[in-house]
Amino acid sequence: EPVLYIVATPIGNLGDLSPRAQEVLAVADLIAAEDTRHTGRLLAHFNIKAPMISVHDHNERQRADLVIRHLQQGEQIALVSDAGTPLISDPGFFLVRAVRDAGFRVSPVPGSCAFIAALSASGLPSDRFLFEGFLPPKSGARKQRLEALKDQLPTLVFYESTHRILASLEDMGAVFGDDRYAVVARELTKTFETIRGGELKELLEWMSADPNQQKGEFVVLVHGAVEKVAVEIDPEVRRILQLLGEELP
Ligand code: SAM
């Protein structure tokens, strides 16, 4: 039966590629990869050989037609990205749409995802969260985006790269208030995994002081806005309180 499998790959530790993911990749007739050289190394590590095509942001729409033609031949195809779960701040959306619209089965092979891993270990409320992915690279647009998120109650979740981590934390402090609690999760599942919580100003200070902490890949999680409870006092209660106040010495 023709199927497009959406296969999650490790975000660092190769031990996180599940046995089922290995099996699906091994039997796939074709692997659609974000970067074929990068995925080639992963496959070599697991001794998996399969023909690959590249599917990235710039050719995804055209590639969808090719993938559909392969599915029409009855083939099984696996989509992978460079790391983690495809479509999560990664290519794949147009492909999945097109393949489903063409009437073929799309089936997930779940596994690593950086923000789920970060959220699960952050100690921040996880019942409601808002995944924002990457913020705009320029400070003006970034602050505008943050401004729109300022009063959101769910935990806010961002992806950030080594190039912009300091600037982003700075902008977050400026917009959310630098006493807002946040957690930075760096290099998850890798040798230098670090998960640190604190007020935005503390995190910024700590990271500025240590260039090593600015290296690698980051998930930034920010505590949601604390709900301002508008207390409405009943006029009658207010009158009684006032009377009581007058009677007190
Ligand atoms: N599809 C991936 C996923 O499922 O998490 C995300 C891909 S996105 C292009 C890459 C970003 O994910 C990095 O810039 C970083 O923000 C985050 N990321 C990936 N691996 C990570 C890791 N090991 N530790 C912390 N963040 C990571």
Residues whose N, C-alpha, C, O or C-beta is under 5 A from the ligand:
A	BS01	SAM	I11 G12 A83 G84 T85 P86 I88 S89 D90 S112 C113 A114 F115 Y159 E160 S161 A185 R186 E187 L188 E217 F218 V219
